[in-house]
Amino acid sequence: MSLKFAGRKKGMTKIFDETGKAVVCTVLLVEPNVITQIKDQEKDGYKALQMGAIATSKKKSLSKPVLGHFASKKVEPRKVLFESKVEDLSSYQVGQELGLEYFQDIGFVDVTGVSKGKGYQGVIKRHNFSGGPAAHGSGFHRHGGSTGMRSSPGRTFPNIKMAGHMGNEKVTAEGLAIVKIDADKNVLLVKGAVPGHKDGLVFIRKSLKKASTRK
């Protein structure tokens, strides 16, 4: 199990590597995450760190119980509270801040966010259907085609690809290479695209499927 960090997607850019090749990157702003509570096996039934991220001065947007929780731990309020499961709790304490130095020796990360909502979309956009002929005489351009049958069993089976709601779902982009870390500016650059809109909330962790050592 590895630590999970919360941050914001700030947009995309490109940088050039040592060979002059352009690398398209996503810019993630990851301010230090603070530990607000330590949960252990004896008291809570599992081991995890409760962490807060994204500092805020607008305390009115937080409920009184949440503000009381931060006050009891002597931690400045944060917009986001989440948990990160860990095996060894001995090296952590309440109020400790964890930053991008955690990723210094990590080569790949998984980034989780909520994809952009597209509303109600047809099968061409939602499922990448090719559609029918483009000729003027054709009466079938952007339809989904047959979804069932007229004879037995005479019904549409479940899980048929149809038009419907698209996006606004939890998505994880796996195995994104870390291109650059700027700890002074709390900026992490990863290769490729990350789900979500600009300033959207994302969660970053060490990749579960790819090697974790940076070159």
DRENLUM-278934 format. One record per residue (C-alpha): residue number from 1; residue in one letter; x negated, y negated, z. Coordinates in pm, whole numbers. Layout:
REM residues N
<r NUM; "A"; <X; Y; Z>>;
...
END
This chain:
REM residues 215
<r 1; "M"; <0; 0; 0>>;
<r 2; "S"; <-127; -346; -87>>;
<r 3; "L"; <-31; -694; 20>>;
<r 4; "K"; <236; -881; -172>>;
<r 5; "F"; <210; -1257; -225>>;
<r 6; "A"; <478; -1508; -326>>;
<r 7; "G"; <414; -1794; -566>>;
<r 8; "R"; <562; -1990; -852>>;
<r 9; "K"; <527; -1960; -1228>>;
<r 10; "K"; <406; -2297; -1357>>;
<r 11; "G"; <397; -2223; -1729>>;
<r 12; "M"; <162; -2084; -1994>>;
<r 13; "T"; <-166; -2193; -2144>>;
<r 14; "K"; <-465; -2047; -2325>>;
<r 15; "I"; <-834; -2039; -2250>>;
<r 16; "F"; <-1133; -1914; -2445>>;
<r 17; "D"; <-1350; -1624; -2330>>;
<r 18; "E"; <-1727; -1585; -2372>>;
<r 19; "T"; <-1687; -1476; -2736>>;
<r 20; "G"; <-1467; -1774; -2824>>;
<r 21; "K"; <-1150; -1567; -2846>>;
<r 22; "A"; <-831; -1739; -2727>>;
<r 23; "V"; <-660; -1567; -2435>>;
<r 24; "V"; <-295; -1652; -2368>>;
<r 25; "C"; <-234; -1679; -1993>>;
<r 26; "T"; <38; -1753; -1742>>;
<r 27; "V"; <-42; -2003; -1466>>;
<r 28; "L"; <72; -1898; -1120>>;
<r 29; "L"; <64; -2135; -824>>;
<r 30; "V"; <0; -1926; -512>>;
<r 31; "E"; <-29; -2141; -201>>;
<r 32; "P"; <-151; -1966; 116>>;
<r 33; "N"; <107; -1725; 254>>;
<r 34; "V"; <140; -1724; 633>>;
<r 35; "I"; <218; -1424; 854>>;
<r 36; "T"; <532; -1495; 1057>>;
<r 37; "Q"; <589; -1155; 1217>>;
<r 38; "I"; <414; -818; 1248>>;
<r 39; "K"; <640; -513; 1247>>;
<r 40; "D"; <502; -188; 1386>>;
<r 41; "Q"; <608; 176; 1389>>;
<r 42; "E"; <702; 192; 1755>>;
<r 43; "K"; <931; -112; 1769>>;
<r 44; "D"; <1065; -144; 1415>>;
<r 45; "G"; <1022; 206; 1271>>;
<r 46; "Y"; <780; 101; 998>>;
<r 47; "K"; <465; -104; 944>>;
<r 48; "A"; <491; -433; 759>>;
<r 49; "L"; <399; -797; 760>>;
<r 50; "Q"; <671; -1058; 742>>;
<r 51; "M"; <528; -1347; 543>>;
<r 52; "G"; <638; -1699; 459>>;
<r 53; "A"; <553; -1886; 142>>;
<r 54; "I"; <603; -2226; -23>>;
<r 55; "A"; <590; -2498; 240>>;
<r 56; "T"; <885; -2737; 263>>;
<r 57; "S"; <953; -3067; 437>>;
<r 58; "K"; <1330; -3039; 383>>;
<r 59; "K"; <1423; -2856; 702>>;
<r 60; "K"; <1793; -2928; 643>>;
<r 61; "S"; <1792; -2665; 369>>;
<r 62; "L"; <1705; -2396; 626>>;
<r 63; "S"; <1948; -2251; 879>>;
<r 64; "K"; <1902; -2301; 1252>>;
<r 65; "P"; <1820; -1933; 1317>>;
<r 66; "V"; <1547; -1942; 1052>>;
<r 67; "L"; <1404; -2267; 1192>>;
<r 68; "G"; <1415; -2114; 1539>>;
<r 69; "H"; <1225; -1810; 1412>>;
<r 70; "F"; <947; -2030; 1271>>;
<r 71; "A"; <937; -2239; 1588>>;
<r 72; "S"; <904; -1931; 1810>>;
<r 73; "K"; <602; -1820; 1607>>;
<r 74; "K"; <456; -2175; 1601>>;
<r 75; "V"; <448; -2169; 1221>>;
<r 76; "E"; <549; -2449; 985>>;
<r 77; "P"; <874; -2366; 799>>;
<r 78; "R"; <853; -2200; 459>>;
<r 79; "K"; <1114; -2171; 186>>;
<r 80; "V"; <1065; -1800; 128>>;
<r 81; "L"; <1050; -1512; 377>>;
<r 82; "F"; <963; -1161; 262>>;
<r 83; "E"; <799; -841; 383>>;
<r 84; "S"; <487; -664; 265>>;
<r 85; "K"; <425; -308; 381>>;
<r 86; "V"; <71; -227; 497>>;
<r 87; "E"; <-91; 75; 660>>;
<r 88; "D"; <-339; -99; 892>>;
<r 89; "L"; <-210; -389; 1102>>;
<r 90; "S"; <-520; -435; 1316>>;
<r 91; "S"; <-677; -707; 1100>>;
<r 92; "Y"; <-370; -932; 1091>>;
<r 93; "Q"; <-214; -1172; 1340>>;
<r 94; "V"; <84; -1407; 1349>>;
<r 95; "G"; <2; -1750; 1206>>;
<r 96; "Q"; <-280; -1617; 988>>;
<r 97; "E"; <-288; -1764; 636>>;
<r 98; "L"; <-374; -1541; 340>>;
<r 99; "G"; <-478; -1693; 8>>;
<r 100; "L"; <-615; -1607; -333>>;
<r 101; "E"; <-941; -1477; -191>>;
<r 102; "Y"; <-754; -1148; -153>>;
<r 103; "F"; <-763; -1108; -535>>;
<r 104; "Q"; <-1135; -1187; -581>>;
<r 105; "D"; <-1231; -822; -641>>;
<r 106; "I"; <-905; -714; -805>>;
<r 107; "G"; <-887; -677; -1181>>;
<r 108; "F"; <-517; -622; -1251>>;
<r 109; "V"; <-193; -724; -1083>>;
<r 110; "D"; <180; -654; -1108>>;
<r 111; "V"; <404; -961; -1114>>;
<r 112; "T"; <775; -941; -1028>>;
<r 113; "G"; <1027; -1212; -1109>>;
<r 114; "V"; <1383; -1273; -1225>>;
<r 115; "S"; <1409; -1291; -1602>>;
<r 116; "K"; <1572; -1584; -1779>>;
<r 117; "G"; <1950; -1552; -1804>>;
<r 118; "K"; <2077; -1544; -2164>>;
<r 119; "G"; <2447; -1512; -2092>>;
<r 120; "Y"; <2670; -1292; -2309>>;
<r 121; "Q"; <2478; -1172; -2615>>;
<r 122; "G"; <2544; -940; -2906>>;
<r 123; "V"; <2361; -620; -2989>>;
<r 124; "I"; <2119; -791; -3232>>;
<r 125; "K"; <1965; -1008; -2961>>;
<r 126; "R"; <2032; -787; -2660>>;
<r 127; "H"; <1914; -453; -2799>>;
<r 128; "N"; <1717; -558; -3109>>;
<r 129; "F"; <1954; -391; -3355>>;
<r 130; "S"; <1864; -446; -3721>>;
<r 131; "G"; <2220; -521; -3834>>;
<r 132; "G"; <2385; -448; -4165>>;
<r 133; "P"; <2318; -562; -4523>>;
<r 134; "A"; <2277; -936; -4578>>;
<r 135; "A"; <2459; -933; -4915>>;
<r 136; "H"; <2768; -1151; -4958>>;
<r 137; "G"; <2987; -851; -5029>>;
<r 138; "S"; <2899; -675; -4708>>;
<r 139; "G"; <3146; -692; -4423>>;
<r 140; "F"; <2891; -567; -4173>>;
<r 141; "H"; <2616; -815; -4079>>;
<r 142; "R"; <2558; -834; -3704>>;
<r 143; "H"; <2793; -572; -3564>>;
<r 144; "G"; <2706; -281; -3343>>;
<r 145; "G"; <2860; -14; -3560>>;
<r 146; "S"; <3053; 290; -3437>>;
<r 147; "T"; <3051; 356; -3063>>;
<r 148; "G"; <3272; 667; -3054>>;
<r 149; "M"; <3473; 906; -3264>>;
<r 150; "R"; <3837; 951; -3371>>;
<r 151; "S"; <3848; 1324; -3304>>;
<r 152; "S"; <3770; 1515; -2986>>;
<r 153; "P"; <3669; 1394; -2734>>;
<r 154; "G"; <3794; 1065; -2880>>;
<r 155; "R"; <3619; 828; -2645>>;
<r 156; "T"; <3309; 615; -2606>>;
<r 157; "F"; <3037; 779; -2398>>;
<r 158; "P"; <2869; 591; -2110>>;
<r 159; "N"; <2542; 402; -2162>>;
<r 160; "I"; <2611; 317; -2526>>;
<r 161; "K"; <2421; 1; -2622>>;
<r 162; "M"; <2676; -277; -2661>>;
<r 163; "A"; <2710; -652; -2636>>;
<r 164; "G"; <2711; -792; -2284>>;
<r 165; "H"; <2528; -987; -2017>>;
<r 166; "M"; <2157; -1032; -2092>>;
<r 167; "G"; <1878; -1136; -1858>>;
<r 168; "N"; <1887; -1265; -1499>>;
<r 169; "E"; <1749; -932; -1377>>;
<r 170; "K"; <1457; -835; -1158>>;
<r 171; "V"; <1167; -746; -1387>>;
<r 172; "T"; <809; -640; -1312>>;
<r 173; "A"; <526; -704; -1558>>;
<r 174; "E"; <268; -434; -1481>>;
<r 175; "G"; <-107; -426; -1529>>;
<r 176; "L"; <-171; -793; -1607>>;
<r 177; "A"; <-542; -873; -1613>>;
<r 178; "I"; <-666; -1152; -1388>>;
<r 179; "V"; <-839; -1406; -1610>>;
<r 180; "K"; <-933; -1676; -1359>>;
<r 181; "I"; <-894; -1763; -992>>;
<r 182; "D"; <-915; -2123; -871>>;
<r 183; "A"; <-889; -2097; -493>>;
<r 184; "D"; <-932; -2473; -445>>;
<r 185; "K"; <-621; -2547; -650>>;
<r 186; "N"; <-436; -2228; -544>>;
<r 187; "V"; <-406; -2127; -909>>;
<r 188; "L"; <-414; -1774; -1050>>;
<r 189; "L"; <-433; -1713; -1427>>;
<r 190; "V"; <-314; -1377; -1558>>;
<r 191; "K"; <-326; -1253; -1916>>;
<r 192; "G"; <8; -1237; -2096>>;
<r 193; "A"; <362; -1334; -2006>>;
<r 194; "V"; <539; -1321; -1671>>;
<r 195; "P"; <918; -1288; -1626>>;
<r 196; "G"; <1116; -1593; -1521>>;
<r 197; "H"; <1151; -1963; -1595>>;
<r 198; "K"; <917; -2248; -1509>>;
<r 199; "D"; <884; -2295; -1131>>;
<r 200; "G"; <1052; -1959; -1084>>;
<r 201; "L"; <967; -1750; -779>>;
<r 202; "V"; <733; -1456; -843>>;
<r 203; "F"; <574; -1186; -628>>;
<r 204; "I"; <220; -1069; -699>>;
<r 205; "R"; <50; -749; -583>>;
<r 206; "K"; <-246; -534; -684>>;
<r 207; "S"; <-163; -319; -985>>;
<r 208; "L"; <-39; 29; -897>>;
<r 209; "K"; <-134; 188; -1228>>;
<r 210; "K"; <-454; 16; -1346>>;
<r 211; "A"; <-804; 4; -1203>>;
<r 212; "S"; <-840; -271; -945>>;
<r 213; "T"; <-1208; -364; -987>>;
<r 214; "R"; <-1299; -684; -1170>>;
<r 215; "K"; <-1592; -684; -1413>>;
END
